[in-house]
Amino acid sequence: MSDKTRFGLDETRIPEAWYNVIPDLKTPLAPPKAFAPDGTELTMDQIGERLAMLFPAECIKQEMSPERYIDIPGAVIDVYKTYRPSPLLRAKALERVLGLPEGIKIFYKYEGVSPAGSHKPNTAIPQAYYNKQEGITKLSTETGAGQWGSALAIAGALFGIDVEVFMVKVSYEQKPYRRILMETYGGTVHASPTSLTDAGRHVLAMDPDSTGSLGIAISEACEVAIKDPGTHYALGSVLNHVCIHQSIIGLEAIEQMALAEEEPDVVIACIGGGSNFAGLAFPYYRRKLDGKSNARLVAVEPKACPTLTAGEYRYDLGDEAGMTPQLLMYTLGHDFVPAGIHAGGLRYHGDSPLVSSLVHDGEVEAVAVDQTACFAAAVQFARAEGILPAPESSHAILAAINEAKAAQAAGEDKVILFNLSGHGHFDLAAYAQYNAGELRDFDFAAGATLHEAE
Ligand SMILES: *Cc1c(COP(=O)(O)O)cnc(C)c1O
């Protein structure tokens, strides 16, 4: 066992291909479904035509690809090299603070080193690249906490594509600095729901005070793309091509854990739409199929939006207004508007169909946690390790700490690996509320307040 703390990789060792879990699923991938206004089901060709209004051909191809490994374009690798490989660290100080015995070790992969401060550029960069190749001049998108919007704004600036962002209103108000960041990179940002689209106007007519949701913002962004042939839509999570691009996280982590001479017993990541979880966990899933790993794969979601632990496994729309095809996934219903928790990136009614399929088949576990407990874990982590986590990432930290404590109570050895999906430098208003004892936990059913933070 190495006594080092940081396990880097030379940039020449960035993986040259992404991993695609589709051919390795237990149950074959269920195709998307879509219906005409009169209720007749569309054929796959018709769905393909609709998708072509939103996405570049290469992303649509990846969406259904049977290839286990997909080459990363050289131009994408060149940009990846500006911040990858991301570091893998052992949380030795946190282990000490927790009083863990020798045999319990916590490692984390840190995606906050990207220019956007999260894992999101891992897919924003290839998506902008593929769109540019197709002659697209503008990308429209939604953003929750602002992480995805910033990542796409950066990628748009790098590849010379305009970016228009529909930002969920609760986050737009809580996180002005994310908006400023996007605008500085040249993006245009609206608080969603807006009166710029049919979908937004419809929501505002029903509820003028709507705090918005990812589902509503996706409808608005899709509508903009469908109405303009030079504009495509870009999604920062959920879809299979996004999970493929994020596999760079786990592919690097496997090599870095080898440098640490450790094999994780449990691999943990937070889950909103599923992409950072998929990114870290899917390459480990493949490793399990190869007989080289026994790791449990654990997805951590907020109790205010408990898609995997309390949702239904069925076909549902990806957005509020029905612009997207239906996907087979765990869902709380496409009209579900979660309470305004600070982990804005985890406020999505559905989940990646790939992650959902593996949860349904018992290959992936899911747990739900409260936001105040997450902030307590985040502060403990920040004081020990020096990195201020994004509120989303704090869900993974809490689950990792809980795994460590459970192993200690059981007298077991355990190697824990979690993804620290981003830093929290733009989430200081949330930390201010937590520090002042003003944060609450929410029941998912009604957005009702359960109890005050102590
Ligand atoms: C967007 C985001 C998430 C959640 O999205 P996934 O697609 O589930 O990974 C988690 N952490 C951070 C920092 C994010 O920006």
The ligand as an ORCA input file, in Angstrom:
! r2SCAN-3c Opt
* xyz 0 1
  C     -24.816     18.713    -12.173
  C     -24.082     18.259    -11.000
  C     -24.426     17.064    -10.340
  C     -25.585     16.207    -10.714
  O     -25.651     15.769    -12.024
  P     -25.373     14.251    -12.453
  O     -25.687     14.221    -13.885
  O     -26.278     13.383    -11.628
  O     -23.962     13.992    -12.174
  C     -23.635     16.670     -9.288
  N     -22.600     17.419     -8.855
  C     -22.272     18.574     -9.444
  C     -21.132     19.367     -8.902
  C     -22.993     19.030    -10.532
  O     -22.656     20.176    -11.128
*
